[in-house]
Amino acid sequence: MIRTLLLLAAFTLALPAAADARPNTRNLSCAATQALIAREGAITLSTGRHTFNRFVSGGAICGPLARAVPTFTPTADERHCRLLTCQRFRSMDGRR
């Protein structure tokens, strides 16, 4: 019983650290954010306190049914840093 409680306590203490593990674009410069994405190829970054997005270095990362499209997100030094995300192609009838 004590062992279970200790494991539960350790897991609970680790949760905030895991939540902070994702880099936040608001703490990085635009150039640093772009370099991080280029290095990783694709990465999920926090863009605000409760928001996040998956950013990619180019269209090849998106797969055959999607393309890379520009998006803008705030960084430490720019309000609108240009990055890329994947967007699925629309079919001929307008459905995804």
URCORFEN-V327199 format. One record per pair of residues at least 4 apart in sequence whose ideal C-beta (glycine too) atoms are under 6 Angstrom apart, sorted by the first residue. I is the first residue (numbers start at 1). J is the second residue. Records with the same first field share a line. If there is no record, write none. Layout:
# URCORFEN-V327199
I = J + J
This chain:
# URCORFEN-V327199
22 = 46
23 = 45
24 = 46
25 = 33 + 45 + 47 + 73 + 75
26 = 74
27 = 76
28 = 32 + 33 + 75 + 76
29 = 75 + 76 + 77
30 = 75 + 77 + 78 + 81
33 = 75
37 = 43 + 55 + 57
38 = 57
41 = 57 + 61
42 = 56 + 61
44 = 52 + 54
45 = 55
46 = 52
47 = 51 + 53 + 73
55 = 83 + 85
56 = 61 + 68 + 84 + 86
58 = 68
59 = 67 + 68
62 = 66 + 67 + 68 + 86
65 = 88 + 89
66 = 86 + 87 + 88
68 = 84
69 = 87
70 = 82
71 = 83 + 85
72 = 80 + 82
73 = 81 + 83
74 = 79
75 = 81
88 = 96
90 = 94
91 = 95
